[in-house]
Amino acid sequence: MGHGDGADHRARLGLTTAGPTRVITDLCVLEPDRVTKELTVTSVHPGVSREDVSTACGWKILFAEALVTTPAATDDELGTLRDLQARTRSKHSRHA
């Protein structure tokens, strides 16, 4: 369950957990607005523009006033992701 219609919707439903705190896509990072809970772009990935995000989105997307660029992945992070992808491919190829 996301944040429903915003504000205290989760609490009105009896949900005591925080709900989504961050959504990471291939273009950007979105976080719920503190008050409305509407997902707002807080960071765009290197080489991605506001226009790229808006064009790819199915609704009028909001951008944070203090929009930043997502830090590039470190060599260690890239190595870990590539290893995970290789292991996933290996497991899926055995079950095909």
N, C-alpha and C positions, 0 to 999 in steps of 0.2 A: 504494500500500500504506500503510495506517495503521500502528498500533502493535501489531497482532495481539493476543496475549494479555498484552501489557504488558511492563514491565521491559526486559529485553534481547532481546526477541523479534526485533526487526529485525536485531540483530547476529548472533544465532544463524542467521538466514537468509542471512547474508553481505551484508546491506544496509548500506552505509556512510553513507548520507545521514540527515539528522535526522528525516525524516518530517514529518507535519503539525505545525505549531507554533501554529496559530490557525485556528478556524473561526468565520466571521462569518455570522450568520443575521439574519432580519428582527426577531428578538426580543432576541438577546444575542450575546455573544462567549464562545467556549469555548476553553480551552487544555488540553493534556495535563498531568495531574498529574506532578510531577517524578519520582516513584518508580514509581507504578503505570501511568502513561501514560493513565489513563482521562480522557476529556474531562470537564472541569469548567467550569461557568459562572463566569467571572471578572468579567463586566460585563453589566449589563442596560441596554437602550436606554431613553431617557427615556419615561416613561409605562407601562413594562412592569414587572410584578411577578414575584416568584418563582413565584407561583401560575400566572400566565400561561404561564411557561416550562414548568413541570411539567405543566400540562394539555396543552400542545401537543406534549410529548415522548413518544416511544413506549417509554421505559424510565425507571427511577428515576434521575433526573438528580442529579448532585452540584453543590453550590454552594461556591465558595471562601469561606473565613472572612472574608476582606477583600473582599467583593463591592462593586463600585463601579458608578456609573451612567456609561454611555458618554457621552463629551462630544458635544454636539449638533454637527452638521455646520456648517462655516462657509459664508458666502454664496458664497465662491469654490468650495468643494467641491460645493455644491448646483448652482451654475452649470455646473460641469464635468459632473456626472452628468446634468443635464437636457439638455445639449448632446449627450452620448453617446446618450441615449435618443432624441433627435430624429434624429440621424444613423442610428441603428439602424432606427428606423421607416421612414425614407426609403429605405434600402437594401432592406429587406424588402418594401416596397410596390412597388418596381420589379420584383421577381422573383415577384410573386404571380400 
